[in-house]
Amino acid sequence: MASEKLKAAIVGSGNIGTDLMIKIMRNSKHLEMAAMVGIDPGSDGLARAARLGVATTHEGVVGLTRLPVFNDIDFVFDATSAGAHVKNDALLRAFKPGIRVIDLTPAAIGPYCVPVVNLDAHIDAPNVNMVTCGGQATIPMVAAVSRVAKVHYAEIVASISSRSAGPGTRANIDEFTETTSKAIEVVGGAAKGKAIIVLNPAEPPVMMRDTVYTLSELADREKIAQSIEETVAKVHAYVPGYRLKQKVQFDEIPANAPLNVPGLGRFSGLKTSVFLEVEGAAHYLPAYAGNLDIMTSAALATAERMAQTLLSVQGA
């Protein structure tokens, strides 16, 4: 029946996995939690899942395959680390080749997926990569500019509270910059991309802030601003705390006074600056953890659309 929900498991019982579990149980129309997987038997995520009646295992993906519910699982969210995901995906497919995997690590086995930009192109992919929290926040802005003008260079700076960066996030810092930079090009449409992440130790903790700079051909500024505002509204639909912090800024770089951009050379044209803030929904960590919220929200939005498509086919 089309109203039936598909079962999902989460691998990784840390901050991201626990927040995602709560979102699925509270908000999902097409998915239901079937299992929470970890490697630390004392983790808060596993304990919370057990209290909520979700099957658990602290034996990793191997333990998941031994759970009675495994045969009924259609979706697995991996919220571990880039290195672990490669092994997890291979093991899952050895037991269930057709399983859908939503990768919340920077491993990028499957195609990069930013829901408002390119989900339709990957709706049937067996494994999609959610890039990074910074990528989910900023790549839509690069793509919004790219729809109006050719973007030669895009640079993003993601600043998050150090309190919201768990062990997995810290272990993946190098992968964060590499994966986000590449996705700015592949998904955002920039010829050259650069990503920087800042772990801000300020107390009280600050909300996630993102700055996006694009260097593009000269174009209609009103059309670029409109494209950005429309895209912000689309992201806001599944990340309610996502917003522009101030109006989009434009600077024309004249040919007689070009910028010298590393990796690009001398540039003249239009510089567009976008300033964003992401407030978390506080499902698990406090509202300052917008980086957590945008990643789990994007992953859930992606899986929801995939599940809706599968259920429509089954109900046809």
C-alpha atoms as one frame of an Amber mdcrd trajectory, in Angstrom:
protein
   0.000   0.000   0.000   1.168   3.541  -0.789   0.598   4.637   2.817   3.007
   2.022   4.190   6.301   3.190   5.676   9.685   1.751   4.751  12.064   0.658
   7.487  15.343   2.470   8.119  18.462   1.835  10.180  21.056   4.306  11.379
  24.704   3.315  11.661  26.472   5.597  14.118  24.939   6.332  17.506  26.684
   9.675  18.111  25.276  13.195  17.885  24.335  13.037  14.203  22.812   9.573
  14.351  20.808  10.327  17.491  19.455  13.600  16.111  18.491  11.856  12.876
  16.688   9.101  14.788  14.581  11.682  16.608  13.736  13.443  13.336  12.636
  10.203  11.680  10.445   9.259  14.621   8.897  12.735  14.897   8.651  13.952
  11.332   8.955  11.226   8.724   5.957  10.451   6.518   7.504   7.549   4.647
  10.152   6.029   6.973  10.109   4.335  10.361  13.030   3.572  12.637  13.941
  -0.092  12.673  17.445  -0.210  14.178  20.186   1.920  15.731  23.738   0.648
  15.277  26.828   1.624  17.248  30.124   0.256  18.517  30.023   1.626  22.054
  27.579  -0.319  24.249  27.467   2.606  26.658  26.587   5.301  24.117  23.694
   7.634  24.859  22.349   7.100  21.346  21.942   3.356  21.794  20.417   3.799
  25.234  17.952   6.375  23.929  17.010   4.154  20.983  16.367   1.213  23.285
  14.120   3.355  25.499  12.141   4.332  22.403  11.619   0.705  21.435  14.111
   0.647  18.543  16.222  -2.479  18.001  19.887  -1.854  18.822  23.295  -3.429
  18.440  26.763  -2.315  19.547  28.475  -4.684  17.093  28.477  -2.391  14.080
  27.092  -3.362  10.684  27.882  -7.017  11.384  25.549  -6.810  14.347  22.905
  -5.126  12.197  22.905  -8.017   9.726  22.204 -10.378  12.613  19.131  -8.519
  13.825  15.811 -10.144  12.858  14.598  -6.841  11.390  17.508  -6.557   8.943
  15.698  -8.335   6.098  12.936  -5.710   6.229  15.241  -2.675   6.112  15.215
  -0.630   2.901  17.312   2.394   3.944  20.501   2.732   5.955  21.884   6.095
   7.062  25.617   6.001   7.787  26.690   8.628  10.341  30.113   7.202  11.208
  33.306   8.339   9.455  34.639   8.412   5.912  36.913   5.408   6.474  34.244
   3.346   8.202  31.664   4.061   5.526  33.668   2.347   2.797  33.650  -0.891
   4.809  30.049  -0.459   5.940  28.720  -0.005   2.411  30.584  -3.057   1.116
  29.339  -5.223   3.974  25.734  -4.074   3.594  25.745  -4.858  -0.125  27.242
  -8.286   0.470  24.113  -9.131   2.488  21.532  -6.998   0.645  22.687  -5.660
  -2.764  19.634  -3.488  -3.383  19.705  -1.558  -0.107  19.647   2.252  -0.269
  22.441   3.953   1.655  22.420   7.621   2.641  26.025   8.583   3.434  26.436
  11.387   5.989  30.242  11.049   5.977  32.642  12.669   3.472  33.470   9.264
   1.938  31.599  10.059  -1.297  31.296   6.541  -2.691  28.085   7.601  -4.404
  27.217  10.902  -6.110  27.065  14.112  -4.113  23.495  15.013  -3.228  22.190
  18.432  -2.194  18.384  18.020  -2.192  17.384  21.420  -3.617  20.018  21.225
  -6.353  20.332  17.712  -7.749  18.235  15.115  -5.902  16.072  14.415  -8.951
  19.152  13.288 -10.876  20.026  10.712  -8.198  16.605   9.579  -6.990  17.392
   5.944  -7.906  21.042   5.884  -6.774  21.920   3.014  -4.399  24.289   5.253
  -2.419  24.201   9.050  -2.193  26.643  11.270  -0.364  25.340  14.213   1.638
  28.655  16.068   1.240  29.131  17.935   4.555  27.191  20.289   6.820  29.009
  23.222   5.243  28.290  21.875   1.783  24.579  21.480   2.472  24.416  25.072
   3.713  26.474  26.761   1.005  26.343  24.773  -2.241  22.716  25.797  -2.857
  23.918  29.416  -2.869  26.686  28.693  -5.374  24.177  26.862  -7.564  21.766
  29.805  -7.281  24.407  32.156  -8.692  25.420  29.591 -11.337  21.857  29.539
 -12.664  22.249  33.197 -13.629  25.944  33.661 -14.407  29.009  31.527 -15.059
  30.861  31.113 -11.743  34.636  30.972 -12.131  35.430  30.612  -8.421  33.468
  29.959  -5.230  34.784  29.979  -1.682  32.834  29.018   1.414  33.659  29.469
   5.088  31.647  27.390   7.558  31.927  28.431  11.190  30.433  26.108  13.800
  30.556  25.881  17.571  33.305  23.549  18.738  30.739  22.071  21.129  28.696
  20.791  18.184  31.675  19.040  16.574  31.765  15.477  17.823  34.600  12.948
  17.403  33.388  11.965  13.927  33.356  15.556  12.687  36.818  16.238  14.106
  38.213  13.048  12.582  36.909  14.111   9.166  38.261  17.683   8.997  40.604
  16.976   6.062  37.888  15.080   4.222  35.487  17.956   4.943  37.559  20.483
   3.028  38.339  18.133   0.147  34.791  16.815  -0.285  33.135  20.212   0.080
  35.557  21.874  -2.343  34.887  19.248  -4.988  31.123  19.336  -4.479  31.140
  23.132  -4.902  32.379  22.417  -8.416  30.414  19.257  -9.262  27.061  20.288
  -7.746  27.377  24.043  -7.327  28.656  24.626 -10.835  31.778  26.626  -9.968
  34.854  26.097 -12.129  37.007  26.204  -8.975  35.896  25.679  -5.385  37.469
  26.150  -1.979  36.117  25.266   1.479  37.230  26.325   4.953  35.814  25.127
   8.272  36.242  26.978  11.567  35.543  25.349  14.934  34.653  28.329  17.109
  35.352  27.775  20.858  33.385  30.865  21.933  31.216  30.688  25.052  28.300
  30.820  25.014  28.329  28.659  21.870  27.594  30.453  18.609  25.177  29.340
  15.923  26.415  28.012  12.610  27.391  30.835  10.282  28.342  30.396   6.628
  29.836  32.848   4.188  29.771  32.241   0.444  31.834  34.222  -2.049  31.433
  33.724  -5.791  33.386  35.327  -8.616  31.342  35.265 -11.780  30.792  36.943
 -15.088  28.932  40.220 -14.925  25.182  39.603 -14.727  21.895  41.126 -13.596
  22.270  41.579  -9.839  18.531  41.525  -9.209  18.240  38.149 -10.960  21.089
  36.731  -8.869  19.560  38.042  -5.628  16.171  36.614  -6.604  17.705  33.228
  -7.432  19.449  33.178  -4.049  16.298  34.169  -2.134  14.212  31.522  -3.910
  16.806  28.864  -3.093  16.971  29.942   0.555  13.203  29.450   0.750  13.519
  25.931  -0.678  16.191  24.938   1.858  14.172  26.589   4.630  11.291  24.215
   3.793  13.234  21.282   5.300  15.657  23.238   7.528  13.444  25.829   9.291
  16.445  27.541  10.919  18.162  28.279   7.581  18.141  31.963   6.640  19.995
  34.862   5.098  21.747  36.863   7.806  21.743  40.026   5.693  21.090  41.159
   2.147  23.199  39.732  -0.653  26.159  41.984  -1.431  27.679  42.691  -4.841
  31.016  44.192  -5.850  32.138  44.760  -9.416  35.824  44.028  -9.954  37.016
  46.234 -12.844  39.373  45.022 -15.532  41.872  47.757 -14.676  42.084  46.587
 -11.041  41.612  42.801 -11.106  41.798  40.448  -8.152  44.646  37.952  -8.031
  42.925  34.707  -6.990  45.051  31.625  -6.173  44.233  28.871  -8.616  42.303
  31.254 -10.850  44.689  34.081 -11.648  43.660  37.638 -12.451  39.907  38.113
 -12.193  37.552  40.883 -13.196  33.786  40.568 -13.080  31.192  40.276 -10.318
  31.810  39.262  -6.718  28.707  38.069  -4.855  28.769  37.652  -1.074  26.122
  35.644   0.783  25.899  35.503   4.577  23.907  32.694   6.177  22.874  31.534
   9.615  21.629  28.057  10.481  19.745  27.597  13.734  19.205  24.023  14.841
  15.815  22.546  15.703  17.209  21.418  19.096  15.927  17.870  18.687  19.058
  16.531  20.385  21.774  19.168  20.796  20.863  22.823  21.534  19.828  25.282
  18.830  23.411  26.456  18.226  24.159  23.109  16.525  22.805  24.150  13.133
  25.564  22.128  11.475  24.051  18.988  12.965  20.523  19.977  11.999  21.171
  20.833   8.353  23.006  17.560   7.761  20.342  15.338   9.298  17.519  17.366
   7.745  19.064  17.106   4.277  19.607  13.363   4.705  16.025  12.851   5.826
  14.637  15.007   3.002  16.618  12.922   0.516  15.473   9.578   1.916  11.870
  10.795   2.176  11.772  11.601  -1.538  13.390   8.281  -2.411  10.984   6.366
  -0.182   8.008   8.225  -1.627   9.141   7.213  -5.125   9.587   3.561  -4.106
   6.210   3.442  -2.390   4.525   4.998  -5.422   6.002   2.287  -7.629   4.924
  -0.429  -5.204   1.414   0.987  -4.977   0.999   1.415  -8.724
